[in-house]
Structures are given as C-alpha cells and as structure tokens.
Amino acid sequence: MRICDLAKELMTTGKELLALLQARGCTARSTQANLTPDLEQYLRDEIKRIYYGGAAATPAPAGTLTPCSARALSRRCV
C-alpha cells in the first residue's frame, strides 16, 4: 500500500505519515512510496493513538532505547 492511499484511508495527510516514518528512522521521501505490512500497521497504530487515544503499540521496557528512538533523541538534542 502506498503512503498516500493509507493517508486517505486514515483521513490524515501524507505529510503527517511521512513525518511519523521519519521520526521512526525510515527514509521514505515521497507519499508515493510503498509501505511494508509492518510499517503500515505501525502507522495505523500511531494514528489511532494520536487521534483516538488508543494504547501505543507494544511499548519498550522502561529505560531501554530502540535504535529509532535513540536516533530521534540525538536529533532533538543537537
């Protein structure tokens, strides 16, 4: 599924989905990019959590950083 098609289905923008992917460390640069099933589910879960207050997708144990979250933190701190 393409990012733009998922954005339409979730009633959000492709730009927002791209931002979520880039925050996770993915390199997608266009809304025409295809999503893997794992990334598609991640975006569905994140949009549900952000807009509908659903639970976050399987949180990491306290005190551990995944490679994506460590990378995101380093960008914010610079």
Jmol script that loads the backbone (N, CA, C; Angstrom):
load data "model"
ATOM      1  N   MET A   1       0.851  -1.172   0.000  1.00  0.00           N
ATOM      2  CA  MET A   1       0.000   0.000   0.000  1.00  0.00           C
ATOM      3  C   MET A   1       0.900   1.239   0.000  1.00  0.00           C
ATOM      4  N   ARG A   2       0.495   2.254  -0.725  1.00  0.00           N
ATOM      5  CA  ARG A   2       1.260   3.500  -0.767  1.00  0.00           C
ATOM      6  C   ARG A   2       0.870   4.402   0.398  1.00  0.00           C
ATOM      7  N   ILE A   3       1.798   5.266   0.766  1.00  0.00           N
ATOM      8  CA  ILE A   3       1.573   6.185   1.880  1.00  0.00           C
ATOM      9  C   ILE A   3       0.357   7.057   1.609  1.00  0.00           C
ATOM     10  N   CYS A   4       0.219   7.561   0.378  1.00  0.00           N
ATOM     11  CA  CYS A   4      -0.900   8.450   0.057  1.00  0.00           C
ATOM     12  C   CYS A   4      -2.245   7.732   0.177  1.00  0.00           C
ATOM     13  N   ASP A   5      -2.294   6.448  -0.207  1.00  0.00           N
ATOM     14  CA  ASP A   5      -3.535   5.674  -0.089  1.00  0.00           C
ATOM     15  C   ASP A   5      -3.902   5.431   1.372  1.00  0.00           C
ATOM     16  N   LEU A   6      -2.900   5.140   2.189  1.00  0.00           N
ATOM     17  CA  LEU A   6      -3.151   4.934   3.613  1.00  0.00           C
ATOM     18  C   LEU A   6      -3.600   6.241   4.264  1.00  0.00           C
ATOM     19  N   ALA A   7      -2.998   7.349   3.864  1.00  0.00           N
ATOM     20  CA  ALA A   7      -3.392   8.648   4.419  1.00  0.00           C
ATOM     21  C   ALA A   7      -4.859   8.940   4.113  1.00  0.00           C
ATOM     22  N   LYS A   8      -5.269   8.650   2.904  1.00  0.00           N
ATOM     23  CA  LYS A   8      -6.672   8.871   2.532  1.00  0.00           C
ATOM     24  C   LYS A   8      -7.594   7.985   3.368  1.00  0.00           C
ATOM     25  N   GLU A   9      -7.191   6.728   3.540  1.00  0.00           N
ATOM     26  CA  GLU A   9      -7.990   5.784   4.327  1.00  0.00           C
ATOM     27  C   GLU A   9      -8.101   6.215   5.791  1.00  0.00           C
ATOM     28  N   LEU A  10      -7.008   6.746   6.343  1.00  0.00           N
ATOM     29  CA  LEU A  10      -6.986   7.149   7.746  1.00  0.00           C
ATOM     30  C   LEU A  10      -7.447   8.594   7.957  1.00  0.00           C
ATOM     31  N   MET A  11      -7.823   9.264   6.871  1.00  0.00           N
ATOM     32  CA  MET A  11      -8.292  10.652   6.914  1.00  0.00           C
ATOM     33  C   MET A  11      -7.251  11.581   7.549  1.00  0.00           C
ATOM     34  N   THR A  12      -6.025  11.458   7.076  1.00  0.00           N
ATOM     35  CA  THR A  12      -4.939  12.320   7.510  1.00  0.00           C
ATOM     36  C   THR A  12      -4.149  12.712   6.270  1.00  0.00           C
ATOM     37  N   THR A  13      -3.018  13.351   6.449  1.00  0.00           N
ATOM     38  CA  THR A  13      -2.223  13.761   5.299  1.00  0.00           C
ATOM     39  C   THR A  13      -1.022  12.849   5.115  1.00  0.00           C
ATOM     40  N   GLY A  14      -0.570  12.771   3.891  1.00  0.00           N
ATOM     41  CA  GLY A  14       0.636  12.021   3.606  1.00  0.00           C
ATOM     42  C   GLY A  14       1.837  12.637   4.297  1.00  0.00           C
ATOM     43  N   LYS A  15       1.816  13.952   4.414  1.00  0.00           N
ATOM     44  CA  LYS A  15       2.911  14.661   5.075  1.00  0.00           C
ATOM     45  C   LYS A  15       3.032  14.228   6.534  1.00  0.00           C
ATOM     46  N   GLU A  16       1.912  14.046   7.194  1.00  0.00           N
ATOM     47  CA  GLU A  16       1.939  13.608   8.594  1.00  0.00           C
ATOM     48  C   GLU A  16       2.471  12.179   8.708  1.00  0.00           C
ATOM     49  N   LEU A  17       2.051  11.309   7.798  1.00  0.00           N
ATOM     50  CA  LEU A  17       2.535   9.938   7.830  1.00  0.00           C
ATOM     51  C   LEU A  17       4.033   9.886   7.538  1.00  0.00           C
ATOM     52  N   LEU A  18       4.496  10.705   6.597  1.00  0.00           N
ATOM     53  CA  LEU A  18       5.934  10.773   6.317  1.00  0.00           C
ATOM     54  C   LEU A  18       6.706  11.220   7.554  1.00  0.00           C
ATOM     55  N   ALA A  19       6.175  12.189   8.275  1.00  0.00           N
ATOM     56  CA  ALA A  19       6.837  12.673   9.489  1.00  0.00           C
ATOM     57  C   ALA A  19       6.922  11.563  10.536  1.00  0.00           C
ATOM     58  N   LEU A  20       5.872  10.773  10.690  1.00  0.00           N
ATOM     59  CA  LEU A  20       5.896   9.654  11.638  1.00  0.00           C
ATOM     60  C   LEU A  20       6.935   8.616  11.224  1.00  0.00           C
ATOM     61  N   LEU A  21       7.019   8.342   9.933  1.00  0.00           N
ATOM     62  CA  LEU A  21       8.006   7.382   9.448  1.00  0.00           C
ATOM     63  C   LEU A  21       9.426   7.899   9.649  1.00  0.00           C
ATOM     64  N   GLN A  22       9.639   9.164   9.362  1.00  0.00           N
ATOM     65  CA  GLN A  22      10.970   9.731   9.516  1.00  0.00           C
ATOM     66  C   GLN A  22      11.372   9.793  10.982  1.00  0.00           C
ATOM     67  N   ALA A  23      10.418  10.021  11.872  1.00  0.00           N
ATOM     68  CA  ALA A  23      10.709  10.003  13.309  1.00  0.00           C
ATOM     69  C   ALA A  23      11.117   8.603  13.753  1.00  0.00           C
ATOM     70  N   ARG A  24      10.638   7.600  13.048  1.00  0.00           N
ATOM     71  CA  ARG A  24      10.990   6.211  13.363  1.00  0.00           C
ATOM     72  C   ARG A  24      12.328   5.816  12.735  1.00  0.00           C
ATOM     73  N   GLY A  25      12.854   6.671  11.869  1.00  0.00           N
ATOM     74  CA  GLY A  25      14.149   6.388  11.248  1.00  0.00           C
ATOM     75  C   GLY A  25      14.065   5.854   9.842  1.00  0.00           C
ATOM     76  N   CYS A  26      12.877   5.855   9.264  1.00  0.00           N
ATOM     77  CA  CYS A  26      12.710   5.372   7.893  1.00  0.00           C
ATOM     78  C   CYS A  26      13.108   6.470   6.906  1.00  0.00           C
ATOM     79  N   THR A  27      13.459   6.076   5.711  1.00  0.00           N
ATOM     80  CA  THR A  27      13.979   7.035   4.737  1.00  0.00           C
ATOM     81  C   THR A  27      12.981   7.402   3.644  1.00  0.00           C
ATOM     82  N   ALA A  28      11.718   7.130   3.825  1.00  0.00           N
ATOM     83  CA  ALA A  28      10.714   7.465   2.813  1.00  0.00           C
ATOM     84  C   ALA A  28      10.699   8.970   2.582  1.00  0.00           C
ATOM     85  N   ARG A  29      10.701   9.366   1.309  1.00  0.00           N
ATOM     86  CA  ARG A  29      10.741  10.786   0.977  1.00  0.00           C
ATOM     87  C   ARG A  29       9.534  11.240   0.175  1.00  0.00           C
ATOM     88  N   SER A  30       8.692  10.312  -0.211  1.00  0.00           N
ATOM     89  CA  SER A  30       7.546  10.648  -1.050  1.00  0.00           C
ATOM     90  C   SER A  30       6.324   9.880  -0.582  1.00  0.00           C
ATOM     91  N   THR A  31       5.167  10.486  -0.775  1.00  0.00           N
ATOM     92  CA  THR A  31       3.926   9.798  -0.407  1.00  0.00           C
ATOM     93  C   THR A  31       3.580   8.694  -1.403  1.00  0.00           C
ATOM     94  N   GLN A  32       4.345   8.612  -2.483  1.00  0.00           N
ATOM     95  CA  GLN A  32       4.130   7.546  -3.465  1.00  0.00           C
ATOM     96  C   GLN A  32       4.899   6.276  -3.107  1.00  0.00           C
ATOM     97  N   ALA A  33       5.689   6.314  -2.039  1.00  0.00           N
ATOM     98  CA  ALA A  33       6.468   5.150  -1.615  1.00  0.00           C
ATOM     99  C   ALA A  33       5.545   4.053  -1.094  1.00  0.00           C
ATOM    100  N   ASN A  34       5.939   2.812  -1.341  1.00  0.00           N
ATOM    101  CA  ASN A  34       5.182   1.666  -0.844  1.00  0.00           C
ATOM    102  C   ASN A  34       5.586   1.351   0.585  1.00  0.00           C
ATOM    103  N   LEU A  35       4.621   0.866   1.361  1.00  0.00           N
ATOM    104  CA  LEU A  35       4.848   0.503   2.757  1.00  0.00           C
ATOM    105  C   LEU A  35       4.911  -1.008   2.905  1.00  0.00           C
ATOM    106  N   THR A  36       5.774  -1.465   3.800  1.00  0.00           N
ATOM    107  CA  THR A  36       5.743  -2.880   4.166  1.00  0.00           C
ATOM    108  C   THR A  36       4.545  -3.088   5.091  1.00  0.00           C
ATOM    109  N   PRO A  37       4.062  -4.301   5.231  1.00  0.00           N
ATOM    110  CA  PRO A  37       2.942  -4.542   6.141  1.00  0.00           C
ATOM    111  C   PRO A  37       3.235  -4.095   7.580  1.00  0.00           C
ATOM    112  N   ASP A  38       4.488  -4.260   8.028  1.00  0.00           N
ATOM    113  CA  ASP A  38       4.853  -3.840   9.389  1.00  0.00           C
ATOM    114  C   ASP A  38       4.742  -2.329   9.551  1.00  0.00           C
ATOM    115  N   LEU A  39       5.250  -1.569   8.568  1.00  0.00           N
ATOM    116  CA  LEU A  39       5.171  -0.110   8.649  1.00  0.00           C
ATOM    117  C   LEU A  39       3.736   0.381   8.521  1.00  0.00           C
ATOM    118  N   GLU A  40       2.953  -0.296   7.704  1.00  0.00           N
ATOM    119  CA  GLU A  40       1.546   0.071   7.562  1.00  0.00           C
ATOM    120  C   GLU A  40       0.827  -0.079   8.908  1.00  0.00           C
ATOM    121  N   GLN A  41       1.078  -1.194   9.597  1.00  0.00           N
ATOM    122  CA  GLN A  41       0.451  -1.415  10.900  1.00  0.00           C
ATOM    123  C   GLN A  41       0.944  -0.409  11.920  1.00  0.00           C
ATOM    124  N   TYR A  42       2.233  -0.087  11.882  1.00  0.00           N
ATOM    125  CA  TYR A  42       2.793   0.929  12.782  1.00  0.00           C
ATOM    126  C   TYR A  42       2.067   2.266  12.599  1.00  0.00           C
ATOM    127  N   LEU A  43       1.878   2.682  11.358  1.00  0.00           N
ATOM    128  CA  LEU A  43       1.204   3.956  11.097  1.00  0.00           C
ATOM    129  C   LEU A  43      -0.251   3.920  11.552  1.00  0.00           C
ATOM    130  N   ARG A  44      -0.928   2.817  11.300  1.00  0.00           N
ATOM    131  CA  ARG A  44      -2.318   2.687  11.775  1.00  0.00           C
ATOM    132  C   ARG A  44      -2.391   2.824  13.299  1.00  0.00           C
ATOM    133  N   ASP A  45      -1.468   2.154  13.996  1.00  0.00           N
ATOM    134  CA  ASP A  45      -1.454   2.207  15.459  1.00  0.00           C
ATOM    135  C   ASP A  45      -1.133   3.610  15.963  1.00  0.00           C
ATOM    136  N   GLU A  46      -0.176   4.278  15.328  1.00  0.00           N
ATOM    137  CA  GLU A  46       0.203   5.629  15.752  1.00  0.00           C
ATOM    138  C   GLU A  46      -0.930   6.622  15.535  1.00  0.00           C
ATOM    139  N   ILE A  47      -1.588   6.565  14.396  1.00  0.00           N
ATOM    140  CA  ILE A  47      -2.708   7.473  14.129  1.00  0.00           C
ATOM    141  C   ILE A  47      -3.838   7.199  15.112  1.00  0.00           C
ATOM    142  N   LYS A  48      -4.086   5.929  15.402  1.00  0.00           N
ATOM    143  CA  LYS A  48      -5.114   5.579  16.391  1.00  0.00           C
ATOM    144  C   LYS A  48      -4.757   6.149  17.756  1.00  0.00           C
ATOM    145  N   ARG A  49      -3.479   6.023  18.142  1.00  0.00           N
ATOM    146  CA  ARG A  49      -3.031   6.527  19.438  1.00  0.00           C
ATOM    147  C   ARG A  49      -3.119   8.052  19.493  1.00  0.00           C
ATOM    148  N   ILE A  50      -2.691   8.716  18.444  1.00  0.00           N
ATOM    149  CA  ILE A  50      -2.654  10.176  18.428  1.00  0.00           C
ATOM    150  C   ILE A  50      -4.063  10.775  18.421  1.00  0.00           C
ATOM    151  N   TYR A  51      -4.915  10.277  17.537  1.00  0.00           N
ATOM    152  CA  TYR A  51      -6.222  10.909  17.352  1.00  0.00           C
ATOM    153  C   TYR A  51      -7.354  10.301  18.166  1.00  0.00           C
ATOM    154  N   TYR A  52      -7.223   9.036  18.515  1.00  0.00           N
ATOM    155  CA  TYR A  52      -8.338   8.377  19.192  1.00  0.00           C
ATOM    156  C   TYR A  52      -7.985   7.903  20.589  1.00  0.00           C
ATOM    157  N   GLY A  53      -6.788   8.217  21.066  1.00  0.00           N
ATOM    158  CA  GLY A  53      -6.404   7.870  22.424  1.00  0.00           C
ATOM    159  C   GLY A  53      -6.202   6.395  22.662  1.00  0.00           C
ATOM    160  N   GLY A  54      -5.959   5.621  21.612  1.00  0.00           N
ATOM    161  CA  GLY A  54      -5.719   4.198  21.762  1.00  0.00           C
ATOM    162  C   GLY A  54      -4.368   3.944  22.390  1.00  0.00           C
ATOM    163  N   ALA A  55      -4.166   2.752  22.877  1.00  0.00           N
ATOM    164  CA  ALA A  55      -2.886   2.395  23.505  1.00  0.00           C
ATOM    165  C   ALA A  55      -1.785   2.370  22.460  1.00  0.00           C
ATOM    166  N   ALA A  56      -0.596   2.732  22.870  1.00  0.00           N
ATOM    167  CA  ALA A  56       0.565   2.703  21.978  1.00  0.00           C
ATOM    168  C   ALA A  56       0.901   1.262  21.635  1.00  0.00           C
ATOM    169  N   ALA A  57       1.517   1.081  20.494  1.00  0.00           N
ATOM    170  CA  ALA A  57       1.893  -0.260  20.054  1.00  0.00           C
ATOM    171  C   ALA A  57       3.060  -0.777  20.879  1.00  0.00           C
ATOM    172  N   THR A  58       2.868  -1.833  21.596  1.00  0.00           N
ATOM    173  CA  THR A  58       3.851  -2.543  22.392  1.00  0.00           C
ATOM    174  C   THR A  58       5.036  -1.683  22.833  1.00  0.00           C
ATOM    175  N   PRO A  59       4.907  -0.996  23.948  1.00  0.00           N
ATOM    176  CA  PRO A  59       5.999  -0.136  24.402  1.00  0.00           C
ATOM    177  C   PRO A  59       7.224  -0.944  24.826  1.00  0.00           C
ATOM    178  N   ALA A  60       8.392  -0.332  24.685  1.00  0.00           N
ATOM    179  CA  ALA A  60       9.637  -0.979  25.104  1.00  0.00           C
ATOM    180  C   ALA A  60       9.729  -0.924  26.624  1.00  0.00           C
ATOM    181  N   PRO A  61      10.441  -1.856  27.233  1.00  0.00           N
ATOM    182  CA  PRO A  61      10.618  -1.822  28.688  1.00  0.00           C
ATOM    183  C   PRO A  61      11.256  -0.499  29.125  1.00  0.00           C
ATOM    184  N   ALA A  62      10.932  -0.061  30.309  1.00  0.00           N
ATOM    185  CA  ALA A  62      11.440   1.219  30.814  1.00  0.00           C
ATOM    186  C   ALA A  62      12.963   1.225  30.834  1.00  0.00           C
ATOM    187  N   GLY A  63      13.530   2.352  30.430  1.00  0.00           N
ATOM    188  CA  GLY A  63      14.973   2.517  30.476  1.00  0.00           C
ATOM    189  C   GLY A  63      15.718   1.998  29.259  1.00  0.00           C
ATOM    190  N   THR A  64      15.012   1.411  28.293  1.00  0.00           N
ATOM    191  CA  THR A  64      15.694   0.931  27.093  1.00  0.00           C
ATOM    192  C   THR A  64      15.314   1.800  25.918  1.00  0.00           C
ATOM    193  N   LEU A  65      16.263   2.031  25.052  1.00  0.00           N
ATOM    194  CA  LEU A  65      16.013   2.810  23.848  1.00  0.00           C
ATOM    195  C   LEU A  65      16.182   1.911  22.634  1.00  0.00           C
ATOM    196  N   THR A  66      15.223   1.982  21.736  1.00  0.00           N
ATOM    197  CA  THR A  66      15.376   1.266  20.486  1.00  0.00           C
ATOM    198  C   THR A  66      16.268   2.110  19.588  1.00  0.00           C
ATOM    199  N   PRO A  67      16.857   1.554  18.552  1.00  0.00           N
ATOM    200  CA  PRO A  67      17.714   2.351  17.668  1.00  0.00           C
ATOM    201  C   PRO A  67      16.991   3.568  17.096  1.00  0.00           C
ATOM    202  N   CYS A  68      15.721   3.410  16.760  1.00  0.00           N
ATOM    203  CA  CYS A  68      14.973   4.544  16.199  1.00  0.00           C
ATOM    204  C   CYS A  68      14.773   5.640  17.236  1.00  0.00           C
ATOM    205  N   SER A  69      14.432   5.277  18.463  1.00  0.00           N
ATOM    206  CA  SER A  69      14.185   6.303  19.476  1.00  0.00           C
ATOM    207  C   SER A  69      15.480   6.975  19.888  1.00  0.00           C
ATOM    208  N   ALA A  70      16.584   6.236  19.906  1.00  0.00           N
ATOM    209  CA  ALA A  70      17.880   6.837  20.234  1.00  0.00           C
ATOM    210  C   ALA A  70      18.278   7.839  19.157  1.00  0.00           C
ATOM    211  N   ARG A  71      18.032   7.488  17.898  1.00  0.00           N
ATOM    212  CA  ARG A  71      18.353   8.381  16.789  1.00  0.00           C
ATOM    213  C   ARG A  71      17.496   9.629  16.847  1.00  0.00           C
ATOM    214  N   ALA A  72      16.212   9.468  17.164  1.00  0.00           N
ATOM    215  CA  ALA A  72      15.307  10.617  17.254  1.00  0.00           C
ATOM    216  C   ALA A  72      15.721  11.538  18.392  1.00  0.00           C
ATOM    217  N   LEU A  73      16.134  10.964  19.510  1.00  0.00           N
ATOM    218  CA  LEU A  73      16.558  11.775  20.646  1.00  0.00           C
ATOM    219  C   LEU A  73      17.820  12.564  20.307  1.00  0.00           C
ATOM    220  N   SER A  74      18.758  11.950  19.596  1.00  0.00           N
ATOM    221  CA  SER A  74      20.006  12.638  19.282  1.00  0.00           C
ATOM    222  C   SER A  74      19.752  13.804  18.348  1.00  0.00           C
ATOM    223  N   ARG A  75      18.772  13.686  17.442  1.00  0.00           N
ATOM    224  CA  ARG A  75      18.452  14.794  16.541  1.00  0.00           C
ATOM    225  C   ARG A  75      17.840  15.956  17.294  1.00  0.00           C
ATOM    226  N   ARG A  76      17.029  15.673  18.301  1.00  0.00           N
ATOM    227  CA  ARG A  76      16.370  16.738  19.066  1.00  0.00           C
ATOM    228  C   ARG A  76      17.350  17.469  19.960  1.00  0.00           C
ATOM    229  N   CYS A  77      18.361  16.770  20.434  1.00  0.00           N
ATOM    230  CA  CYS A  77      19.293  17.362  21.386  1.00  0.00           C
ATOM    231  C   CYS A  77      20.382  18.181  20.716  1.00  0.00           C
ATOM    232  N   VAL A  78      20.562  18.020  19.431  1.00  0.00           N
ATOM    233  CA  VAL A  78      21.658  18.713  18.742  1.00  0.00           C
ATOM    234  C   VAL A  78      21.316  20.158  18.474  1.00  0.00           C
TER     235      VAL A  78
END
end "model"
wireframe off; spacefill off
backbone 0.3
color backbone group
